[in-house]
Amino acid sequence: MKSMRLGVSSAFAMALAFSGCRPASLNEQQMEGRTLYEGRCAHCHRDNDLALKKVPPDLHEIFRHTALPSGAPANDAEVQKVILYGKGMMPAFAGRFTQEQMSALLAYLHTGLR
């Protein structure tokens, strides 16, 4: 019986690995945030598909640090300020997010980009 359980567990783990799924699931708000991140942020902050010479910072686990790359505190208010008003080479996104969308994006960033 023990070997059967191990086989099922191994098969489940392999299925997750091959499907690209992760065991920890996102809630509805975080999933909306992931969609926003993929559509509006990832092309610079993950892929750099604009071939920017100064590569934007990776946002993976941004809230697990005490400070943002700029040195500002790593909190919702500072991240939202950077998104809305820009900083350095990052353009301002004011008017491009509703408050609901901003909350969803922040919720997703808090997951560490799962």
Phi, psi and omega per residue, in radians:
M1 nan -0.709 -3.141
K2 -1.055 -0.757 -3.131
S3 -1.147 -0.570 3.105
M4 -1.162 -0.734 3.106
R5 -1.106 -0.722 3.111
L6 -1.090 -0.704 3.131
G7 -1.105 -0.747 3.121
V8 -1.152 -0.763 3.127
S9 -1.090 -0.762 3.128
S10 -1.112 -0.727 3.136
A11 -1.118 -0.708 3.116
F12 -1.115 -0.790 3.135
A13 -1.082 -0.714 3.124
M14 -1.169 -0.687 3.123
A15 -1.093 -0.735 3.098
L16 -1.103 -0.766 -3.112
A17 -1.091 -0.780 -3.101
F18 -1.306 -0.445 -3.126
S19 -1.486 -0.211 -3.105
G20 1.425 0.050 3.126
C21 -1.359 2.685 3.052
R22 -2.044 2.508 -3.098
P23 -1.036 -0.677 3.141
A24 -1.349 2.179 -3.094
S25 -1.702 2.764 3.104
L26 -1.669 2.559 3.038
N27 -1.386 3.075 -3.055
E28 -1.044 -0.749 3.141
Q29 -1.124 -0.756 3.127
Q30 -1.139 -0.633 3.098
M31 -1.141 -0.706 3.060
E32 -1.084 -0.725 3.104
G33 -1.088 -0.679 3.107
R34 -1.105 -0.719 3.107
T35 -1.068 -0.769 3.099
L36 -1.108 -0.780 3.126
Y37 -1.033 -0.842 -3.121
E38 -1.085 -0.664 -3.083
G39 -1.445 -0.472 -3.003
R40 -2.147 -0.265 -3.022
C41 -2.100 -0.717 -2.979
A42 -1.064 -0.568 -3.073
H43 -1.114 -0.406 3.036
C44 -1.764 -0.888 -2.983
H45 -1.361 -0.236 3.076
R46 -2.121 -0.842 -2.988
D47 -1.637 -0.459 -3.031
N48 0.819 0.771 -3.109
D49 -1.301 -0.038 3.018
L50 -1.581 0.018 3.137
A51 0.943 0.779 3.107
L52 -1.172 2.368 -3.126
K53 -1.182 -0.685 3.039
K54 -1.679 1.836 -3.040
V55 -1.220 2.203 3.100
P56 -1.056 2.659 -3.113
P57 -1.158 2.565 3.036
D58 -1.240 2.294 -3.099
L59 -1.660 0.070 3.111
H60 -1.032 2.129 3.123
E61 1.031 0.589 -3.108
I62 -1.018 -0.602 -3.125
F63 -1.480 -0.012 3.082
R64 -1.506 -0.079 3.096
H65 -1.808 2.768 3.117
T66 -1.414 -0.378 -3.107
A67 -2.359 2.661 3.024
L68 -1.348 2.907 3.098
P69 -0.946 -0.471 3.131
S70 -1.344 -0.224 -3.080
G71 1.732 -0.221 3.100
A72 -1.205 2.710 3.115
P73 -1.032 2.483 3.116
A74 -1.487 1.485 3.097
N75 -2.452 2.940 -3.071
D76 -0.995 -0.770 -3.076
A77 -1.076 -0.756 -3.131
E78 -1.215 -0.734 3.131
V79 -1.117 -0.774 3.119
Q80 -1.074 -0.703 3.134
K81 -1.072 -0.761 3.123
V82 -1.126 -0.744 3.141
I83 -1.099 -0.811 -3.063
L84 -1.284 -0.696 -3.010
Y85 -1.908 -0.108 3.134
G86 1.342 2.976 3.100
K87 -2.916 2.274 -3.121
G88 1.064 -2.171 -3.135
M89 -1.461 -0.170 -3.131
M90 -1.330 2.210 3.120
P91 -1.277 2.799 3.080
A92 -1.341 2.473 3.103
F93 -2.024 0.356 3.107
A94 -1.033 2.376 -3.129
G95 1.459 -0.088 -3.125
R96 -1.783 -0.137 3.107
F97 -2.247 2.392 2.938
T98 -1.367 2.907 3.103
Q99 -1.107 -0.608 3.089
E100 -1.100 -0.743 3.105
Q101 -1.161 -0.711 3.119
M102 -1.080 -0.750 3.109
S103 -1.080 -0.690 3.120
A104 -1.161 -0.755 3.122
L105 -1.082 -0.794 3.114
L106 -1.092 -0.716 3.116
A107 -1.055 -0.711 3.111
Y108 -1.184 -0.746 3.113
L109 -1.042 -0.591 3.110
H110 -1.161 -0.341 3.112
T111 -1.333 -0.195 -3.058
G112 1.479 0.226 -3.131
L113 1.234 0.941 3.077
R114 -1.271 nan nan
